[in-house]
Amino acid sequence: MPLTKSDIERIRKIGFSEDYFVDRRGRIPRLRNVYGHCVFLDTQSNSCMIYPARPEGCRLYPLVYDVENDKVVVDPLCPKSHVISQRVIRELSGALLNLIDRLNRDYARRYL
């Protein structure tokens, strides 16, 4: 999951070191994965350990951007994808596109 600068700061403020949760490979920092799942997944309860402070991308999931078709879609790998209505997709598409724009602006200078 990509992380905005605000996401990183919010998670740091609740006591986690960036080294613990940020994967900096690539242009945009992402949540670190451990054994195929998010570092913040509590495998005992199958819940997010930082739910109130979770990244914006997690808040918008299962909406994802389909680059090939240039549109917002529901991630077909999500087990709950079949319950997401077209109304929800329309209502949240703008927020996802805004997040993508901010990520690009936040990290554009990394390669300039």
C-alpha positions as CSV (number, residue, x, y, z in Angstrom):
1,M,0.0,0.0,0.0
2,P,1.5,3.4,-0.9
3,L,2.1,5.9,1.9
4,T,1.7,9.6,1.7
5,K,3.9,11.8,3.9
6,S,0.9,12.4,6.1
7,D,0.3,8.7,6.5
8,I,3.9,8.2,7.6
9,E,3.7,11.1,10.1
10,R,0.4,9.9,11.5
11,I,1.8,6.3,12.1
12,R,5.0,7.7,13.6
13,K,3.0,9.8,16.0
14,I,1.3,6.6,17.5
15,G,4.8,5.2,18.3
16,F,6.0,3.2,15.3
17,S,9.5,3.7,13.7
18,E,9.6,4.3,10.0
19,D,12.1,1.4,9.8
20,Y,9.4,-0.9,11.1
21,F,6.6,-0.1,8.7
22,V,8.0,1.7,5.6
23,D,9.4,0.0,2.5
24,R,11.4,2.6,0.6
25,R,12.2,0.5,-2.5
26,G,10.8,2.3,-5.5
27,R,9.7,5.9,-6.0
28,I,6.8,5.9,-3.6
29,P,7.2,4.5,0.0
30,R,4.9,1.6,0.7
31,L,3.7,-0.3,3.8
32,R,6.1,-3.1,4.6
33,N,4.8,-6.6,4.1
34,V,5.9,-9.6,6.3
35,Y,5.2,-13.1,5.2
36,G,2.8,-11.9,2.5
37,H,0.7,-9.5,4.5
38,C,0.8,-6.0,5.9
39,V,3.1,-5.5,8.9
40,F,0.2,-4.1,10.8
41,L,-2.1,-7.2,10.3
42,D,-2.7,-9.0,13.6
43,T,-2.8,-12.5,12.4
44,Q,-4.5,-13.8,15.6
45,S,-7.6,-11.6,15.1
46,N,-7.2,-10.9,11.4
47,S,-7.6,-7.2,12.1
48,C,-5.5,-4.0,11.6
49,M,-3.4,-3.0,14.6
50,I,-3.5,0.7,13.6
51,Y,-7.0,0.9,12.2
52,P,-7.8,4.5,13.4
53,A,-4.5,5.7,12.0
54,R,-4.4,3.5,8.9
55,P,-3.1,4.9,5.6
56,E,-5.5,6.7,3.3
57,G,-5.1,4.0,0.6
58,C,-6.3,1.4,3.2
59,R,-9.3,3.6,3.9
60,L,-10.2,3.6,0.2
61,Y,-9.5,-0.1,-0.4
62,P,-10.8,-2.2,-2.2
63,L,-10.9,0.6,-4.8
64,V,-7.8,0.6,-7.0
65,Y,-6.7,2.4,-10.1
66,D,-6.6,0.2,-13.3
67,V,-3.8,1.8,-15.3
68,E,-4.5,-0.2,-18.5
69,N,-8.2,0.9,-18.6
70,D,-7.6,4.4,-17.0
71,K,-10.3,4.0,-14.4
72,V,-11.0,3.3,-10.8
73,V,-12.2,-0.3,-10.2
74,V,-12.8,-2.7,-7.3
75,D,-9.8,-5.0,-6.7
76,P,-11.0,-8.4,-7.9
77,L,-8.7,-10.1,-5.3
78,C,-10.6,-8.6,-2.4
79,P,-12.9,-11.3,-0.9
80,K,-15.6,-8.6,-0.4
81,S,-15.3,-7.1,-3.9
82,H,-18.8,-8.4,-4.9
83,V,-20.5,-6.3,-2.3
84,I,-19.1,-2.9,-3.4
85,S,-21.8,-1.0,-5.3
86,Q,-21.4,1.2,-8.3
87,R,-22.6,4.1,-6.2
88,V,-19.8,3.6,-3.7
89,I,-17.3,3.4,-6.6
90,R,-18.6,6.7,-8.1
91,E,-18.6,8.4,-4.7
92,L,-15.0,7.4,-3.7
93,S,-13.3,7.5,-7.2
94,G,-12.5,11.2,-6.8
95,A,-10.8,10.6,-3.4
96,L,-8.7,7.8,-4.9
97,L,-7.6,9.9,-7.9
98,N,-6.8,12.8,-5.5
99,L,-4.7,10.4,-3.4
100,I,-2.8,9.3,-6.5
101,D,-2.1,13.0,-7.5
102,R,-0.9,13.8,-4.0
103,L,1.4,10.7,-4.0
104,N,2.9,11.8,-7.3
105,R,3.4,15.4,-6.0
106,D,4.8,14.3,-2.6
107,Y,7.4,12.1,-4.3
108,A,8.1,13.7,-7.6
109,R,11.3,15.3,-6.4
110,R,12.9,11.9,-5.5
111,Y,14.0,11.5,-9.1
112,L,14.6,15.1,-10.2
